[in-house]
Amino acid sequence: MGKSNAPIKPKDIFTHAEEFFLSIIQMHKAGPDNLRHVMNPLFASSAFAAELLFKTIICIEKGHSITGHDLYKLFGELSPSAQDIVRRKWNAVLKAREPALQDIEKQIGEALPRDIEGCLQEGATAFERFRYAYEPGPAMRFLLSDLPLVLRRAVLELQPSLGDRDKILPADELWEGTIELWAKGEDLDWATNDEHYNLAHLKMYGVGLLLTKTVDQHIHAILTAPQGVFLLDAALPEVSEKGLYVAVTCAAKEATLYLNGHRAQATTLA
């Protein structure tokens, strides 16, 4: 198939990256005994998926793609804010991997880097190195197996419409932002009677929200996030003919429920 002259869009690069990301998942499903026979293809595919996901972020930020395979240099092309997102998600995954990393260190008798910059510097040319592993050259450790997962999550934080959140452990951080809506029961006296109402059930960016009015005139906002299920409970305020304005804001490690623009309750996401 011939190449198009149309401008490259983030979705074009991301769709291509998804093919390699899915192939990595399939290789991991083979299990440890079989995986050791395909380590070079696995590392090459992981490095290339990471390259494509870096380029997706660059295209989101700059409006165009760039060339090159060096992963450390590609990280340097990201804006400081995008680097912070990648670094935050990398640190979250590495924290979950810490016991395994310590076991590896005991086996090899040396410390492994944890910071993403150090790991990227060491594995900057992994794509070329593992494609041609038969060629003479120094041995290379590959410390970037989690990088495609980390970068995919960073891409979807920057542009959620590109794809669905993964369900891979360790779970991703909660999306940060606000879900807002007008809620209203089907009866005129829904806000004051002693009936239960399901007011809304929606999902955005991988976060689910079930909103109900209880028999004792409370609002329950049940938030389903990667970290678990959380209940926000507050007394139902006076409502207008339009209904009740509800907003649930997720930021850092806290979710906050607002009713008619007023802070009603907050909970820690942990």
Secondary structure, DSSP 8 states (H G I E B T S, - for coil): -----S---HHHHHHHHHHHHHHHHHHHTT-HHHHGGGHHHHHHHHHHHHHHHHHHHHHHHHSS------HHHHHHTS-HHHHHHHHHHHHHHHHHHHHHHHHHHHHHTS----SHHHHHHHTTTHHHHHHTTTSS--------TTHHHHHHHHHHHH-GGG------SS------EEEEEEE--SSTTTTTSS--EEEEEEEETTEEEEEEE-TTSEEEEEEEETTEEEEEEEE----BTTBEEEEEEEETTEEEEEETTEEEEEEE--
